Amino acid sequence: MDPSKVNIPPLKDLTIDNITENVNLVNSAGNPSPRLRFLLDRLTNHLHDYARETRLSQGEWLEAINFLTATGQICTDVRQEFILLSDIFGLSLLVDSIDHPKPAGSTEGTVLGPFHTHDAEVLENGDVMAHDEGGEKLLAVCTVKDINGNPIEGVAVDIWETDSTGHYDVQHPGRDRPDGRCILKSDAEGRFFFRGIVPVPYPIPHDGPVGQLLLRLGRHPMRPSHMHFMFNKAGWDSLTTALYLRGDPYETSECLSSTLSYRVLVTNKVYSRCCLWREGVPHCGARDGG
């Protein structure tokens, strides 16, 4: 690059007091994007203020650099350690809440997590999405509605959960097809329904830098039993959320700071003979199965 063609202002003699101003000046002079200039300006200000406020030592700075390096090195096509890092700091949920504000009465979003994929099979309502014979069978009957209670037809619902051992399909070596995940479409009544397994609690991957950090902080790596849902329809704001099971031992202490009380559900057992299929839709009787 020809330095004569780069618009860089002359730097002042850098000191602890003027270095922030100088870095912002250099980063903005030739930057044509107002949004990028703003983001870098705020990031630089906060990073520098953090270093000054905490009197950050060179050893601590290097430890942080090594931590971030290790976080990147453990990432693969099916494991995103940086998303886990963002999750445990509550940043993922915060960004989702800022970027997708919801009107009163709407379902709030939650973290995407690191195990969503783009190869889920498109199934018909009522199909089996999880083929784990070790799991407790689950029939989920759901409805998607607007804030006025009107059903929404044609919503693409991306669903994923772990198997009975607490592992997503992508965590198993030799995975040759998706399992425990699917995409459904809501019908004219806003309904979608499927057969899976009852979710179980599980640990996030804690053999890497994020797990070591949790251990150092005295935090556990467990997530409560839950199932992920992502809703998409043209003209509507997308929603990524999850449903949790009441009574889970990690219901109030999960490691990713994403459980909201109104998304915690109670499941009921019913005898299979009490479930009737009318017009292709399951209608289950209320008789408990114990």
Secondary structure, 3 states (H helix, E strand, C coil): CCHHHCCCCCCCCCCCCCHHHHHHHHHHHCCCCHHHHHHHHHHHHHHHHHHHHHCCCHHHHHHHHHHHHHHHHCCECCECHHHHHHHHCCHHHHHHHHHCCCCCCCCCCCCCCCCCCCCCCECCCCCECCCCCCCCEEEEEEECECCCCCECCCCEEEEECCCCCCCCHHHCCCCCCCCCEEEEECCCCCEEEEEEECCCCEECCCCCHHHHHHHHCCCCCEECCEEEEEEECCCCCCEEEEEEECCCCCCCCCCCCCCCHHHEECCCCECHHHEEEECCEEEECCCECC
